[in-house]
Amino acid sequence: GDQYVDIIGMDIYDNNPESQIDPQRAWQNYLNSPYGLTWHRNFAAQHHKPMSYPEWGIGEEGDNSYFVNEMANWMSTNVVLYNDYWNTNASYPGMISNGQYPKAAKRFLALKP
């Protein structure tokens, strides 16, 4: 219950095939799908808790700088305590520091801390 929970966390990855065709529409899906970002925000607010994104990143759908940008905007305009970009290829190709996704890496590096 609320007395034991301090932060409401959620992992999110760009794993929608539509991201390469229509990244704006894919983003709307991330926002508005059941248990999506909007649900997460509302749930956290109902419990008077901050949000966190302990894992987020682009996924198998490729070099999507739009997703990186929109996640940064989302986190900066909502009550997000912390986030951590999933910068690895351990479970799927999501690493941006090795040059495999240059657009996403460039956008990520341009974000203000």
N, C-alpha and C positions, 0 to 999 in steps of 0.2 A: 504494500500500500504506500500511500504518500509519505508516511513517516519513515520509510526505508529507502525510498528512491529520491535521488537528488537531481538527476539529469535524464532526459528522455532521448536516447540515441537511436540512430538509424543509419544503415549502410545503403549507399546508392551508387550504381554504376551505369554508364551509358551502354546498355546492352539491347537497345531497341533497333532492329534493322532499318526502321524508317529514318533513323538519324542521318544516314548518308543521303537520303532522298529529300527529306523535308525536316531539317533539324528543329525548326520552330514548332512544328506539329508534334514531333517527338517530345520536345520539352514540355509542351502543354499536357501530354500524357503523363510525364513524370510529376507534374504539378497536381493533376486532377484525377488520377487513377485511384481506385480504392487502396487505401494505405499508402498513398503517395505523399509528396511533400506538404501539400495543403492539409491533409489529414494529420500528418505528423505535427505540424505547427499548432493546429487546433487542439489536438490531444494534449500536447505539452502545456498549452495555455490553460486548458480546463483544469489541469493539475498544478498550475502555477510553478512550472518547472522550465528551466532553459533546455534548449535542444543541443545535441551534438551530432556530428557526423564522423565517427571514429574510423570509417573507411568510405572513401568516395573516389571515383575516377572514371576515366573513359575505359571502354571495354573492347570486346572483340569487333565492335562495329567501326573501329578505326579512328582516324585523326580528326576528332570533333572538337574544335576550339570553341564552338558555340556552347556546347555543354559545359565546358570549363568556365566560360564567361558567365553563363546563367547560374551555375552553382555558386560562383563567387558573389554575384549580385544577390542571390537568395540569402546566403550566409551573412552578408553585410547589412541586409535590411530586415533581418529577423533576429530573435534572441538566441544566438548560437554561442555556446560557451567555448567549444573547441572543435577542430576538424583535423583530419589527417588524410592526405592524398595517398591512395594505394599505388605506390611507385615500385611495382614489381611485375615480373612475368611468371611468378610462381604458380598461380592457378589458371591464369589466362593472360594474354598479352596486353598489359595495362601500363607498362613502364613508359614514362615520358622523358626520363633523364638520359636515355641511351640513344636518342635520335630517331627512334622508329615512328614517332608521332610529332613531327617538327612544329606543326601549327598549334597543336594543343600545348606543347612545351613552351612555345613562344608566348602564348596567351597566359599560361600559368606564371611564367617568370615576370610578366608585366604587371601582375596583380600587386596591389599594395598590401603590405603585411598587416 
